[in-house]
Amino acid sequence: MSDTTVTKVDSKFSPHGKLGQKYLASGKFVAMRLWDVEPGHQKEDHARREYETVGYVIEGTAELEIEGQTIQLKAGDSWVVPKGAEHTYRIKEHFKAVEATAPPAYAHGRDD
């Protein structure tokens, strides 16, 4: 039997993670989160995560340092961080982006 669960999330009431992320809709295999952060905020020290991330920049700019490469992100750009890739983000100006993670980042302490 297929899963017919429907989920709607009102982001005004979404929980926040300790790095500043706002958790949005989540399924069994993928989850969304919103970043809305100010300049000078570094999301994390270099990290390797047990999930794949794809993202889309809504506004602002940031640098994504991934496996020794630096990528400039601006409004309209999208990106991928493969599972296990060492990376960090540096926020250059007010930055708003949506990310999807697979499997869900928040589950089983993957975001810690």
Sequence and secondary structure as in RCSB ss.txt:
>XXXX:A:sequence
MSDTTVTKVDSKFSPHGKLGQKYLASGKFVAMRLWDVEPGHQKEDHARREYETVGYVIEGTAELEIEGQTIQLKA
GDSWVVPKGAEHTYRIKEHFKAVEATAPPAYAHGRDD
>XXXX:A:secstr
          GGG  B TTS EEEEE SS EEEEEEE TT B  SSB  SSEEEEEEEEEEEEEEETTEEEEEET
T EEEE TT  EEEEEEEEEEEEEEEES TTGGGTT 
